[in-house]
Amino acid sequence: MQQISPIELQQKLRKKEEIVLIDVREQYEHEAFNIGGTLIPLPDIMSHVSDIPKDKPVVLYCKMGVRSKIAIQRLSDKYGFTNLINLSGGMEAWKKMIDS
């Protein structure tokens, strides 16, 4: 499974690289803090396959990186996605990076 660190992702976003962000957390988590990703909670991810591009890098994230790994595994196994990237450590790691 492809991984990206918060620092690497931040650099790519600053360079305005074409990356799609998908937040697989719940609505209340997304509203409390997010990095601009599209909200598709993990329980709904399989019914939103058509909303996920296959032709550009897609970074999935959650609180700690666990739910996003599950989402990537499910999408890869069932629909053959090869462009999905997990944000290592999720939003907790992102917050630590911006707080330091």
Residue frames as a rotation matrix with the C-alpha (Angstrom) as fourth column:
MET 1
0.584 0.812 0.000 0.00
0.812 -0.584 0.000 0.00
0.000 0.000 -1.000 0.00
GLN 2
-0.212 -0.631 0.746 1.33
0.576 -0.698 -0.426 3.39
0.789 0.340 0.511 -0.97
GLN 3
0.402 0.247 -0.882 1.87
0.887 -0.343 0.309 5.82
-0.226 -0.906 -0.357 1.91
ILE 4
0.007 -0.431 0.902 2.58
0.406 -0.823 -0.397 9.53
0.914 0.369 0.170 2.10
SER 5
-0.458 -0.222 -0.861 3.77
0.888 -0.162 -0.431 11.44
-0.044 -0.962 0.271 5.14
PRO 6
0.594 0.696 -0.403 2.06
0.690 -0.699 -0.189 14.67
-0.414 -0.166 -0.895 6.20
ILE 7
0.024 -0.666 -0.746 5.19
-0.076 -0.745 0.663 16.63
-0.997 0.040 -0.068 5.26
GLU 8
-0.846 -0.331 0.418 5.32
0.340 0.270 0.901 15.09
-0.411 0.904 -0.116 1.77
LEU 9
-0.048 0.918 0.394 1.62
0.999 0.040 0.028 15.78
0.010 0.395 -0.919 1.25
GLN 10
0.552 0.222 -0.804 1.96
0.405 -0.914 0.026 19.36
-0.729 -0.340 -0.594 2.45
GLN 11
-0.455 -0.803 -0.386 4.83
-0.069 -0.400 0.914 19.91
-0.888 0.442 0.127 -0.03
LYS 12
-0.759 0.221 0.612 2.78
0.645 0.385 0.660 18.50
-0.090 0.896 -0.435 -2.91
LEU 13
0.332 0.940 -0.078 -0.20
0.932 -0.340 -0.128 20.67
-0.147 -0.030 -0.989 -2.00
ARG 14
0.293 -0.306 -0.906 1.99
0.141 -0.923 0.358 23.78
-0.946 -0.233 -0.228 -1.79
LYS 15
-0.783 -0.617 -0.075 3.34
-0.039 -0.072 0.997 22.99
-0.620 0.784 0.032 -5.27
LYS 16
-0.006 0.919 -0.394 -0.29
-0.781 -0.251 -0.573 22.68
-0.625 0.305 0.719 -6.39
GLU 17
-0.944 -0.275 -0.182 0.28
-0.330 0.781 0.530 19.15
-0.004 0.560 -0.828 -7.68
GLU 18
-0.120 0.952 -0.280 -2.87
-0.820 0.064 0.569 17.49
0.560 0.298 0.773 -8.89
ILE 19
-0.947 -0.111 -0.301 -3.94
0.092 0.805 -0.587 15.36
0.307 -0.583 -0.752 -5.93
VAL 20
0.058 0.993 0.107 -7.43
-0.302 -0.084 0.949 14.37
0.951 -0.088 0.295 -4.88
LEU 21
-0.906 -0.296 0.304 -8.05
-0.353 0.129 -0.927 14.29
0.235 -0.946 -0.222 -1.12
ILE 22
0.071 0.938 -0.340 -10.72
-0.191 0.348 0.918 12.04
0.979 0.000 0.204 0.39
ASP 23
-0.664 -0.150 0.733 -11.61
-0.726 -0.109 -0.680 12.15
0.181 -0.983 -0.037 4.07
VAL 24
-0.337 0.533 -0.776 -13.08
-0.001 0.824 0.566 8.83
0.941 0.192 -0.277 5.23
ARG 25
-0.978 0.017 -0.206 -13.90
0.206 -0.008 -0.979 10.06
-0.018 -1.000 0.005 8.74
GLU 26
-0.118 0.986 -0.118 -17.38
0.987 0.103 -0.122 10.88
-0.108 -0.131 -0.985 10.01
GLN 27
0.321 0.374 0.870 -19.11
0.595 -0.794 0.122 14.21
0.736 0.479 -0.478 9.33
TYR 28
0.993 0.108 -0.052 -18.48
0.106 -0.586 0.803 15.61
0.057 -0.803 -0.594 12.84
GLU 29
0.312 -0.949 -0.054 -14.75
0.619 0.160 0.769 14.83
-0.721 -0.273 0.637 12.56
HIS 30
-0.193 -0.320 0.927 -14.55
0.961 -0.253 0.113 16.49
0.199 0.913 0.357 9.16
GLU 31
0.614 0.520 0.594 -16.35
0.399 -0.854 0.335 19.59
0.681 0.032 -0.731 10.42
ALA 32
0.893 -0.291 -0.342 -14.03
0.270 -0.261 0.927 19.88
-0.359 -0.920 -0.154 13.42
PHE 33
0.118 -0.906 -0.406 -10.83
-0.547 -0.401 0.735 19.84
-0.829 0.135 -0.543 11.31
ASN 34
0.659 0.014 0.752 -9.99
0.515 0.720 -0.465 18.93
-0.547 0.694 0.467 7.74
ILE 35
-0.358 -0.874 -0.328 -7.46
0.148 -0.400 0.904 19.68
-0.922 0.275 0.272 5.03
GLY 36
-0.291 0.331 -0.898 -9.93
-0.782 -0.623 0.024 20.31
-0.551 0.709 0.440 2.26
GLY 37
-0.993 -0.114 -0.003 -10.70
-0.097 0.834 0.544 16.77
-0.060 0.540 -0.839 1.22
THR 38
-0.238 0.939 -0.249 -14.04
-0.679 0.022 0.734 15.50
0.695 0.344 0.632 0.00
LEU 39
-0.511 0.122 0.851 -15.90
-0.761 0.395 -0.514 13.75
-0.399 -0.911 -0.109 2.79
ILE 40
0.192 0.551 -0.812 -16.86
-0.626 0.706 0.331 10.13
0.756 0.445 0.480 2.03
PRO 41
0.133 -0.145 0.980 -17.15
-0.955 0.247 0.166 8.28
-0.267 -0.958 -0.106 5.35
LEU 42
-0.800 -0.598 0.043 -15.77
-0.575 0.785 0.232 4.76
-0.172 0.161 -0.972 5.38
PRO 43
-0.425 0.668 0.611 -19.21
0.172 0.722 -0.670 3.09
-0.889 -0.180 -0.421 5.65
ASP 44
0.612 0.731 -0.302 -20.23
-0.086 -0.318 -0.944 4.91
-0.786 0.604 -0.132 2.43
ILE 45
-0.214 -0.839 -0.500 -17.02
-0.575 -0.305 0.759 4.52
-0.790 0.450 -0.417 0.42
MET 46
-0.760 -0.135 0.636 -18.12
0.295 0.799 0.523 1.54
-0.579 0.585 -0.568 -1.68
SER 47
0.243 0.907 0.344 -21.24
0.855 -0.033 -0.518 3.35
-0.459 0.420 -0.783 -2.86
HIS 48
0.783 -0.025 -0.621 -19.15
-0.163 -0.972 -0.167 6.32
-0.600 0.232 -0.766 -4.06
VAL 49
0.060 -0.812 0.581 -16.69
0.598 0.495 0.631 4.50
-0.800 0.309 0.515 -6.31
SER 50
0.326 0.122 0.937 -17.71
0.926 -0.242 -0.290 6.62
0.191 0.963 -0.192 -9.30
ASP 51
0.992 0.038 0.122 -16.65
0.009 -0.974 0.226 9.75
0.127 -0.223 -0.966 -7.36
ILE 52
0.480 -0.872 0.095 -13.07
-0.138 0.033 0.990 8.50
-0.867 -0.488 -0.105 -7.00
PRO 53
0.690 -0.236 -0.685 -10.81
-0.723 -0.183 -0.666 9.11
0.032 0.954 -0.297 -10.01
LYS 54
0.793 -0.448 0.413 -8.50
0.340 0.888 0.310 6.37
-0.505 -0.106 0.856 -11.24
ASP 55
0.591 -0.511 0.624 -6.34
0.690 -0.079 -0.719 8.64
0.417 0.856 0.306 -13.39
LYS 56
0.119 -0.598 0.793 -4.63
-0.323 -0.778 -0.539 10.80
0.939 -0.192 -0.286 -10.72
PRO 57
-0.754 -0.458 -0.470 -3.19
0.270 0.436 -0.858 10.33
0.598 -0.774 -0.205 -7.25
VAL 58
0.343 0.883 0.320 -5.86
-0.230 -0.252 0.940 10.06
0.911 -0.396 0.116 -4.54
VAL 59
-0.810 -0.587 -0.008 -4.85
-0.083 0.127 -0.988 10.49
0.581 -0.800 -0.152 -0.91
LEU 60
0.362 0.901 -0.238 -7.26
0.141 0.199 0.970 9.02
0.921 -0.385 -0.055 1.62
TYR 61
-0.754 -0.623 0.208 -7.08
-0.096 -0.208 -0.973 10.08
0.650 -0.754 0.097 5.24
CYS 62
0.464 0.816 -0.346 -8.78
0.355 0.186 0.916 9.57
0.812 -0.548 -0.203 8.59
LYS 63
0.936 -0.071 0.343 -7.89
-0.329 -0.517 0.790 10.24
0.122 -0.853 -0.508 12.22
MET 64
0.392 -0.803 0.450 -4.95
-0.508 0.219 0.833 7.81
-0.767 -0.555 -0.322 12.58
GLY 65
-0.353 -0.529 -0.771 -4.60
-0.933 0.139 0.332 6.14
-0.068 0.837 -0.543 9.18
VAL 66
-0.786 0.075 0.614 -6.53
-0.087 0.969 -0.231 2.96
-0.612 -0.235 -0.755 10.00
ARG 67
0.238 0.959 0.152 -9.89
0.160 0.115 -0.980 3.64
-0.958 0.258 -0.126 8.34
SER 68
0.448 -0.127 -0.885 -8.17
-0.806 -0.486 -0.338 5.03
-0.387 0.865 -0.320 5.26
LYS 69
-0.710 -0.703 -0.020 -6.12
-0.663 0.659 0.356 1.82
-0.237 0.267 -0.934 4.97
ILE 70
-0.452 0.639 0.622 -9.33
0.260 0.761 -0.594 -0.21
-0.853 -0.107 -0.510 5.16
ALA 71
0.548 0.685 -0.479 -10.92
-0.219 -0.435 -0.873 1.96
-0.807 0.584 -0.088 2.47
ILE 72
-0.011 -0.652 -0.758 -7.90
-0.978 -0.152 0.144 1.57
-0.209 0.743 -0.636 0.19
GLN 73
-0.841 -0.319 0.436 -7.85
-0.293 0.947 0.129 -2.19
-0.454 -0.019 -0.891 0.68
ARG 74
-0.074 0.916 0.394 -11.55
0.302 0.397 -0.867 -2.53
-0.951 0.055 -0.306 -0.11
LEU 75
0.632 0.322 -0.705 -11.40
-0.461 -0.576 -0.676 -0.28
-0.623 0.752 -0.215 -3.18
SER 76
-0.286 -0.832 -0.475 -8.24
-0.937 0.138 0.322 -1.94
-0.202 0.537 -0.819 -4.49
ASP 77
-0.790 -0.029 0.613 -9.54
-0.089 0.994 -0.067 -5.47
-0.607 -0.107 -0.788 -3.97
LYS 78
0.001 0.929 0.370 -13.00
0.468 0.326 -0.821 -4.94
-0.884 0.174 -0.434 -5.44
TYR 79
0.877 0.460 -0.142 -12.43
0.148 -0.538 -0.830 -2.26
-0.458 0.707 -0.539 -8.09
GLY 80
0.467 -0.752 0.464 -8.73
0.884 0.382 -0.271 -2.52
0.026 0.537 0.843 -8.96
PHE 81
0.972 -0.159 0.175 -7.63
-0.160 -0.987 -0.009 0.95
0.174 -0.019 -0.984 -7.86
THR 82
0.398 -0.905 -0.152 -3.85
0.892 0.421 -0.168 1.38
0.216 -0.068 0.974 -8.07
ASN 83
-0.227 -0.446 0.866 -3.61
0.372 -0.861 -0.346 5.13
0.900 0.243 0.361 -7.46
LEU 84
0.777 0.597 0.200 -4.75
0.011 -0.331 0.944 5.30
0.630 -0.731 -0.264 -3.83
ILE 85
-0.360 -0.933 0.017 -2.35
0.194 -0.092 -0.977 6.60
0.913 -0.348 0.214 -1.18
ASN 86
0.551 0.507 -0.663 -2.74
0.718 0.116 0.686 6.46
0.425 -0.854 -0.300 2.59
LEU 87
0.310 -0.424 0.851 -1.83
-0.425 -0.862 -0.275 9.50
0.850 -0.277 -0.447 4.70
SER 88
-0.213 -0.503 -0.838 0.52
0.515 0.671 -0.534 8.00
0.830 -0.545 0.116 7.30
GLY 89
-0.822 -0.143 -0.551 -0.72
0.570 -0.217 -0.793 8.74
-0.006 -0.966 0.260 10.79
GLY 90
0.036 0.962 0.271 -3.82
0.942 -0.124 0.312 10.53
0.334 0.244 -0.911 9.49
MET 91
0.499 0.297 0.814 -5.03
0.169 -0.955 0.245 13.83
0.850 0.016 -0.527 10.88
GLU 92
0.941 -0.235 -0.241 -3.29
0.238 -0.041 0.970 13.22
-0.238 -0.971 0.017 14.20
ALA 93
0.041 -0.981 0.192 0.09
0.895 0.121 0.429 13.20
-0.444 0.154 0.883 12.41
TRP 94
0.007 0.049 0.999 -0.95
0.725 -0.688 0.029 16.21
0.689 0.724 -0.040 10.32
LYS 95
0.883 0.386 0.268 -1.84
0.093 -0.703 0.705 18.19
0.460 -0.597 -0.657 13.47
LYS 96
0.642 -0.723 -0.256 1.50
0.503 0.144 0.852 17.27
-0.579 -0.676 0.456 15.09
MET 97
-0.150 -0.722 0.675 3.32
0.989 -0.123 0.088 18.48
0.020 0.681 0.732 11.98
ILE 98
0.128 0.234 0.964 1.58
0.436 -0.886 0.157 21.87
0.891 0.401 -0.215 11.91
ASP 99
0.967 0.253 0.027 1.95
0.074 -0.383 0.921 22.30
0.243 -0.888 -0.390 15.67
SER 100
0.508 -0.838 -0.201 5.70
0.725 0.290 0.624 21.74
-0.465 -0.463 0.755 15.62
